[in-house]
Amino acid sequence: MFEVGKSYEICELILSDQGYDRDRITETVVAVDGNLVEFQSGKILNLSSPLFHSAMKPLHERVNERLDSS
């Protein structure tokens, strides 16, 4: 699912004072090892973590794809 050198919009669940909330960040992948994905910022994401919600292409890439296919 993840490719080195590509950017993704990552959605994770975080615990706040009001309970769980979603946090979205855009990161570029530098390494993938099984369920672990390392990003350019140094963050390592465990894809099997219950706090990992989703990953998708950044919004600007999704919009460009739609415009190109029209």
Secondary structure as a PSIPRED ss2 file (coil, helix, strand):
# PSIPRED VFORMAT (PSIPRED V4.0)

   1 M C   1.000  0.000  0.000
   2 F C   1.000  0.000  0.000
   3 E C   1.000  0.000  0.000
   4 V C   1.000  0.000  0.000
   5 G C   1.000  0.000  0.000
   6 K C   1.000  0.000  0.000
   7 S E   0.000  0.000  1.000
   8 Y E   0.000  0.000  1.000
   9 E E   0.000  0.000  1.000
  10 I E   0.000  0.000  1.000
  11 C E   0.000  0.000  1.000
  12 E E   0.000  0.000  1.000
  13 L E   0.000  0.000  1.000
  14 I E   0.000  0.000  1.000
  15 L E   0.000  0.000  1.000
  16 S E   0.000  0.000  1.000
  17 D C   1.000  0.000  0.000
  18 Q C   1.000  0.000  0.000
  19 G E   0.000  0.000  1.000
  20 Y E   0.000  0.000  1.000
  21 D E   0.000  0.000  1.000
  22 R E   0.000  0.000  1.000
  23 D E   0.000  0.000  1.000
  24 R E   0.000  0.000  1.000
  25 I E   0.000  0.000  1.000
  26 T E   0.000  0.000  1.000
  27 E E   0.000  0.000  1.000
  28 T E   0.000  0.000  1.000
  29 V E   0.000  0.000  1.000
  30 V E   0.000  0.000  1.000
  31 A E   0.000  0.000  1.000
  32 V E   0.000  0.000  1.000
  33 D E   0.000  0.000  1.000
  34 G C   1.000  0.000  0.000
  35 N C   1.000  0.000  0.000
  36 L E   0.000  0.000  1.000
  37 V E   0.000  0.000  1.000
  38 E E   0.000  0.000  1.000
  39 F E   0.000  0.000  1.000
  40 Q C   1.000  0.000  0.000
  41 S C   1.000  0.000  0.000
  42 G C   1.000  0.000  0.000
  43 K C   1.000  0.000  0.000
  44 I E   0.000  0.000  1.000
  45 L E   0.000  0.000  1.000
  46 N E   0.000  0.000  1.000
  47 L C   1.000  0.000  0.000
  48 S C   1.000  0.000  0.000
  49 S C   1.000  0.000  0.000
  50 P C   1.000  0.000  0.000
  51 L C   1.000  0.000  0.000
  52 F E   0.000  0.000  1.000
  53 H E   0.000  0.000  1.000
  54 S E   0.000  0.000  1.000
  55 A E   0.000  0.000  1.000
  56 M E   0.000  0.000  1.000
  57 K C   1.000  0.000  0.000
  58 P C   1.000  0.000  0.000
  59 L H   0.000  1.000  0.000
  60 H H   0.000  1.000  0.000
  61 E H   0.000  1.000  0.000
  62 R H   0.000  1.000  0.000
  63 V H   0.000  1.000  0.000
  64 N H   0.000  1.000  0.000
  65 E H   0.000  1.000  0.000
  66 R H   0.000  1.000  0.000
  67 L H   0.000  1.000  0.000
  68 D H   0.000  1.000  0.000
  69 S H   0.000  1.000  0.000
  70 S C   1.000  0.000  0.000
